[in-house]
Amino acid sequence: MISIKSKKAGILKLNVDVDEYVQKDQTLARIYDPYTHTMIETIQSTCKGKIFFVHAKSLVYSHTAVVKIKKEI
């Protein structure tokens, strides 16, 4: 199981859902600044696999697990 964590805090917009298959370097989510509405981080997959978990809330803190991927062998 691979945990993909945010580096910054802000508003989370997910591009994937549970049970979806993803490729390496695919964009999984973006984080936006709550005051300026500018994108401050793009979260990408570090491996190929199936989404097992996604963060349920729209606000995310830094260093929070946003997505967990069941790595494909």
SEFISE-257135 format. One record per residue: residue number from 1; chain; x, y, z of N, C-alpha, C, CB in turn. Coordinates in steps of 0.001 Angstrom, whole numbers. Glycine has a CB too. Example, Ala and Ser with C-alpha at 12.3 -4.5 7.8 and 13.67 -1.06 7.14 Angstrom:
2
1;A;13190;-5690;7800;12300;-4500;7800;13200;-3300;7800;11308;-4473;9046
2;A;12850;-2250;7080;13670;-1060;7140;12900;30;7870;14084;-598;5725
REM end
This chain:
73
1;A;850;-1168;0;0;0;0;902;1240;0;-970;-7;1228
2;A;679;2124;-932;1462;3347;-1069;601;4537;-650;1980;3521;-2529
3;A;1080;5317;313;378;6535;739;954;7729;-12;497;6745;2284
4;A;81;8494;-653;473;9722;-1327;28;10869;-430;-157;9828;-2774
5;A;995;11656;64;687;12720;1024;813;14095;397;1601;12623;2233
6;A;39;15021;947;117;16410;506;1349;17065;1117;-1167;17189;891
7;A;1901;18033;413;3027;18801;944;2538;20126;1534;4077;19059;-162
8;A;1380;20578;1040;836;21874;1474;-607;21708;1926;924;22921;334
9;A;-1091;22681;2674;-2483;22692;3132;-3324;23540;2193;-2587;23226;4582
10;A;-4616;23191;2057;-5510;23980;1220;-6774;23224;870;-4806;24403;-42
11;A;-7426;23661;-207;-8665;23036;-683;-8297;21927;-1655;-9614;24084;-1362
12;A;-8801;20728;-1400;-8473;19544;-2180;-9511;19290;-3262;-8356;18329;-1274
13;A;-9058;19112;-4489;-9923;18718;-5621;-9382;17403;-6163;-9964;19835;-6757
14;A;-10105;16320;-5916;-9672;14988;-6359;-10014;14753;-7821;-10314;13902;-5496
15;A;-9151;14046;-8524;-9397;13660;-9916;-9679;12172;-10049;-8206;14035;-10785
16;A;-9613;11442;-8934;-9820;9992;-8953;-10784;9598;-7848;-8480;9238;-8795
17;A;-11252;8353;-7910;-12147;7817;-6899;-11685;6413;-6525;-13617;7805;-7405
18;A;-12234;5877;-5456;-11893;4534;-5002;-12215;3520;-6107;-12658;4185;-3694
19;A;-11372;2492;-6229;-11481;1387;-7200;-11066;1751;-8614;-12885;888;-7232
20;A;-10578;2955;-8839;-10063;3317;-10166;-8626;2835;-10294;-10148;4856;-10402
21;A;-8262;2436;-11506;-6871;2096;-11797;-6158;3354;-12275;-6773;954;-12865
22;A;-4919;3544;-11800;-4139;4711;-12182;-2778;4281;-12714;-3975;5667;-10991
23;A;-2204;5151;-13515;-874;4932;-14075;134;5777;-13299;-840;5283;-15597
24;A;1390;5430;-13425;2447;6223;-12798;2443;7629;-13399;3843;5545;-12984
25;A;2636;8629;-12570;2671;10052;-12933;1309;10621;-13338;3643;10255;-14060
26;A;229;9888;-13125;-1113;10405;-13395;-1487;11408;-12307;-2159;9247;-13464
27;A;-2153;12493;-12675;-2592;13488;-11696;-3760;12927;-10892;-2997;14817;-12396
28;A;-3586;12873;-9585;-4607;12328;-8689;-5450;13422;-8059;-3960;11492;-7603
29;A;-4825;14554;-7773;-5532;15659;-7102;-4739;16947;-7262;-5754;15345;-5593
30;A;-5422;18037;-6942;-4780;19351;-6920;-5187;20038;-5618;-5183;20219;-8180
31;A;-4295;20855;-5100;-4588;21630;-3901;-4555;23107;-4270;-3573;21312;-2753
32;A;-5591;23823;-3822;-5741;25249;-4127;-5640;26076;-2848;-7091;25517;-4835
33;A;-5087;27260;-2977;-5017;28206;-1867;-6437;28690;-1570;-4059;29413;-2199
34;A;-6896;28624;-318;-8275;29019;-5;-8546;30516;-134;-8609;28587;1384
35;A;-7513;31330;-142;-7704;32777;-219;-7612;33311;-1646;-6684;33473;646
36;A;-6666;32801;-2418;-6446;33317;-3773;-7021;32422;-4861;-4976;33501;-4013
37;A;-7403;31206;-4506;-7953;30213;-5442;-6966;29826;-6544;-9227;30750;-6072
38;A;-5685;29974;-6254;-4663;29537;-7210;-4173;28148;-6816;-3475;30547;-7263
39;A;-3800;27361;-7815;-3307;26019;-7550;-1916;26109;-6922;-3274;25174;-8853
40;A;-1725;25414;-5803;-433;25458;-5125;289;24114;-5142;-619;25912;-3702
41;A;-429;23037;-5487;219;21721;-5557;-568;20785;-6469;352;21103;-4146
42;A;164;19989;-7240;-414;18896;-8026;99;17605;-7430;-49;19008;-9555
43;A;-812;16710;-7106;-434;15427;-6514;-523;14357;-7599;-1353;15069;-5289
44;A;586;13652;-7817;656;12647;-8874;940;11271;-8294;1728;13018;-9897
45;A;533;10260;-9035;771;8880;-8637;2250;8542;-8762;-72;7919;-9487
46;A;2750;7825;-7774;4147;7397;-7811;4299;5986;-8348;4755;7484;-6431
47;A;3153;5328;-8587;3185;3955;-9098;1882;3637;-9833;3414;2946;-7942
48;A;1866;2485;-10466;689;1980;-11166;-89;1099;-10186;1090;1180;-12469
49;A;-1427;1246;-10148;-2206;423;-9237;-3656;863;-9135;-1581;441;-7879
50;A;-4313;377;-8082;-5738;632;-7860;-5910;1512;-6627;-6523;-701;-7696
51;A;-6771;2526;-6734;-7035;3433;-5617;-7796;2674;-4530;-7842;4686;-6089
52;A;-7240;2707;-3314;-7832;2015;-2172;-8528;2988;-1224;-6764;1231;-1420
53;A;-8002;4223;-1137;-8508;5221;-188;-8349;6614;-784;-7765;5122;1177
54;A;-9330;7481;-564;-9201;8903;-900;-9646;9725;307;-10049;9270;-2173
55;A;-8996;10849;518;-9324;11759;1619;-10746;12284;1411;-8294;12944;1704
56;A;-11589;12186;2420;-13011;12497;2267;-13349;13985;2370;-13788;11753;3295
57;A;-12557;14755;3053;-12869;16172;3271;-12260;17050;2188;-12370;16621;4645
58;A;-12860;18215;1954;-12345;19116;920;-11170;19959;1414;-13455;20029;430
59;A;-11006;20076;2728;-9843;20774;3268;-8803;19746;3683;-10237;21681;4471
60;A;-7550;20037;3363;-6478;19096;3685;-5323;19856;4340;-5993;18343;2407
61;A;-4712;19239;5334;-3529;19800;5988;-2280;19291;5284;-3496;19432;7497
62;A;-1157;19930;5537;101;19452;4959;479;18110;5611;1244;20511;5157
63;A;1139;17285;4837;1610;15957;5268;464;15014;5635;2543;16100;6461
64;A;-680;15160;4969;-1849;14304;5181;-1952;13312;4032;-3152;15151;5299
65;A;-2291;12062;4342;-2496;11054;3288;-3747;11437;2500;-2635;9602;3897
66;A;-3564;11750;1224;-4659;12169;360;-5211;10954;-383;-4189;13259;-637
67;A;-4324;10084;-845;-4696;8906;-1611;-3810;7744;-1168;-4563;9164;-3146
68;A;-4397;6544;-1126;-3605;5331;-911;-3835;4418;-2107;-3989;4611;442
69;A;-2744;3873;-2614;-2792;3046;-3817;-2326;1643;-3486;-1929;3651;-4943
70;A;-3109;656;-3924;-2688;-733;-3845;-1831;-985;-5078;-3920;-1727;-3766
71;A;-538;-1095;-4863;429;-1190;-5951;240;-2457;-6775;1837;-1144;-5399
72;A;267;-2283;-8088;141;-3412;-9017;1507;-4055;-9201;-442;-2954;-10390
73;A;1539;-5350;-9140;2808;-6078;-9269;3143;-6366;-10719;2755;-7383;-8488
REM end
